[in-house]
């Protein structure tokens, strides 16, 4: 079975909030190979994420088998997760925390990241992913948290609703249908300036008006091209095309305002972020998630 992104996130949060002694008992029951999970000193939420990544990976026992064990420690039914052919199992009484244990991951500390695949954008996303491994914040990323056959649109809509979203702005991003869908969804859910944490790459030409206009021209051309192509087929074969025209129009109508906000934010150059191991970004997101 696969977990949809929302259920996976709830499960990570539930495991992260377990008393540490109970969490260690569960890990022992799973008999994980050495090196699969970070040490005891790492944030428990991060270790839970590593556990699920291992379960569905090539060396894991499979998500079904791991969930069977987890069902003895957390109520999967309460998280909307149903094991095939299995009755829900109530978790045992939680033992007290171990002395000196790190605090449980009890609050929803997650940040989404929106970026274009490939090139400098994905390389930056990889660096951010690595930097967040050492924090208590769980980075939600498509390549880690979107399983085979999961709904891409639902995942992008989930990004749009995130309390904090890192956005890596590049030329490719501003011309990408999927990336711009995520950006307009973030704006549509309100508090755009407060929820977005942009990193602007050098090829994103957002600072000069004549360059910004080219992005509007790009989306106007996308609308015109698709509209012209749609005239060559009958109305009976239009499933999905009208929705694309509507999305392109939505992007064209909002991109100028969204980019205007981005250009007026002090985003720091990408090299400053990497040299500081994203210290300012982590600090800003911590503050946002604590409100």
Secondary structure, DSSP 8 states (H G I E B T S, - for coil): ----HHHHHHHHHHHHTS-HHHHHHHHHHHT--TTSS--TTS-HHHHHHHHHHHHHSTTS--HHHHHHHHTTTS-TGGGT---TT-------------TT------S--EEEEE--SSHHHHHHHHHHHHHHTTSS-EEE-HHHH--TT--HHHHHHHHHT-SSEEEEE-HHHHT-HHHHHHHHHHHHTS-HHHHEEEEE-TT---SSHHHHHHHHHHHHHHHHHHHHHHTTS-GGG-TTHHHHHHHHHHHHHHHHHHHHHHHTS----HHHHHHTTTHHHHHHHHHHHT-
